């Protein structure tokens, strides 16, 4: 198979597996389902309005028509509500390619993010702020990684004189990504220490370290969010 065909096939597979693409496909499927259910509900309601008055009284067939039309209408409403819920959700951030320099940090972040919820659950509602800060930092770091991946793709098609500037920008972003990932991992470590204390281990300031880790992660996430907002269109 020619090299170009292999590259196109790989790009197609990556696009199909991309979380953001899957999210858009889910919205499109939900919209199609909602349209079909609205059409079915309208047809059944119209048929009921036409046929029932011509019956000899209201029999079980008329009741069946009315119930079917009502059920179709309710189904259409639920489908429309589901579409709006999907549209309100922020699309997942694209995962960097395996070859991207950002991928190792994102793999570490994914492992840390998988461990954190159970730790926070064991600590109870007092960690709600920590959970919110962790979620915000997780998304900001993944957006940063996607940005690095895009720069790496651009390096393959830009003229040589542009490579130095792009490579410098990539290196700076990679440093920020690593810093943020380390901060997230330290947050997980602090939460684990708090769980150990809650289970009867020695308390040597674990709660304080968890708060410090949360505050540091908040600062990093806020800085990333502010930097990423530059250049975005205002609404």
Secondary structure in CASP SS format (residue, H / E / C, confidence):
PFRMAT SS
TARGET T0000
AUTHOR 0000-0000-0000
METHOD secondary structure of the structure
MODEL  1
X C 1.00
X C 1.00
X H 1.00
X H 1.00
X H 1.00
X H 1.00
X H 1.00
X H 1.00
X H 1.00
X H 1.00
X H 1.00
X H 1.00
X H 1.00
X H 1.00
X H 1.00
X H 1.00
X H 1.00
X C 1.00
X H 1.00
X H 1.00
X H 1.00
X H 1.00
X H 1.00
X H 1.00
X H 1.00
X H 1.00
X H 1.00
X H 1.00
X H 1.00
X H 1.00
X H 1.00
X H 1.00
X H 1.00
X H 1.00
X H 1.00
X H 1.00
X H 1.00
X H 1.00
X H 1.00
X H 1.00
X H 1.00
X H 1.00
X H 1.00
X H 1.00
X H 1.00
X H 1.00
X H 1.00
X H 1.00
X H 1.00
X H 1.00
X H 1.00
X H 1.00
X H 1.00
X H 1.00
X C 1.00
X C 1.00
X C 1.00
X C 1.00
X C 1.00
X H 1.00
X H 1.00
X H 1.00
X H 1.00
X H 1.00
X H 1.00
X H 1.00
X H 1.00
X H 1.00
X H 1.00
X H 1.00
X H 1.00
X H 1.00
X H 1.00
X H 1.00
X H 1.00
X H 1.00
X H 1.00
X H 1.00
X H 1.00
X H 1.00
X H 1.00
X H 1.00
X H 1.00
X H 1.00
X H 1.00
X H 1.00
X H 1.00
X H 1.00
X C 1.00
X C 1.00
X C 1.00
X C 1.00
X C 1.00
X C 1.00
X C 1.00
X C 1.00
X C 1.00
X C 1.00
X C 1.00
X C 1.00
X C 1.00
X C 1.00
X H 1.00
X H 1.00
X H 1.00
X H 1.00
X H 1.00
X H 1.00
X H 1.00
X H 1.00
X H 1.00
X H 1.00
X H 1.00
X H 1.00
X H 1.00
X H 1.00
X H 1.00
X H 1.00
X H 1.00
X H 1.00
X H 1.00
X H 1.00
X H 1.00
X C 1.00
X H 1.00
X H 1.00
X H 1.00
X H 1.00
X H 1.00
X H 1.00
X H 1.00
X H 1.00
X H 1.00
X H 1.00
X H 1.00
X H 1.00
X H 1.00
X H 1.00
X H 1.00
X H 1.00
X H 1.00
X H 1.00
X H 1.00
X H 1.00
X H 1.00
X H 1.00
X H 1.00
X H 1.00
X H 1.00
X H 1.00
X H 1.00
X H 1.00
X H 1.00
X H 1.00
X H 1.00
X C 1.00
X C 1.00
X C 1.00
X C 1.00
X H 1.00
X H 1.00
X H 1.00
X H 1.00
X H 1.00
X H 1.00
X H 1.00
X H 1.00
X H 1.00
X H 1.00
X H 1.00
X H 1.00
X H 1.00
X H 1.00
X H 1.00
X H 1.00
X H 1.00
X H 1.00
X H 1.00
X H 1.00
X H 1.00
X H 1.00
X H 1.00
X H 1.00
X H 1.00
X H 1.00
X H 1.00
X H 1.00
X H 1.00
X H 1.00
X H 1.00
X H 1.00
X H 1.00
X H 1.00
X H 1.00
X H 1.00
X H 1.00
X H 1.00
X H 1.00
X C 1.00
X C 1.00
X C 1.00
X C 1.00
X C 1.00
X C 1.00
X C 1.00
X H 1.00
X H 1.00
X H 1.00
X H 1.00
X H 1.00
X H 1.00
X H 1.00
X H 1.00
X H 1.00
X H 1.00
X H 1.00
X H 1.00
X H 1.00
X H 1.00
X H 1.00
X H 1.00
X H 1.00
X H 1.00
X H 1.00
X H 1.00
X H 1.00
X H 1.00
X H 1.00
X H 1.00
X C 1.00
X C 1.00
X C 1.00
X C 1.00
X C 1.00
X C 1.00
END
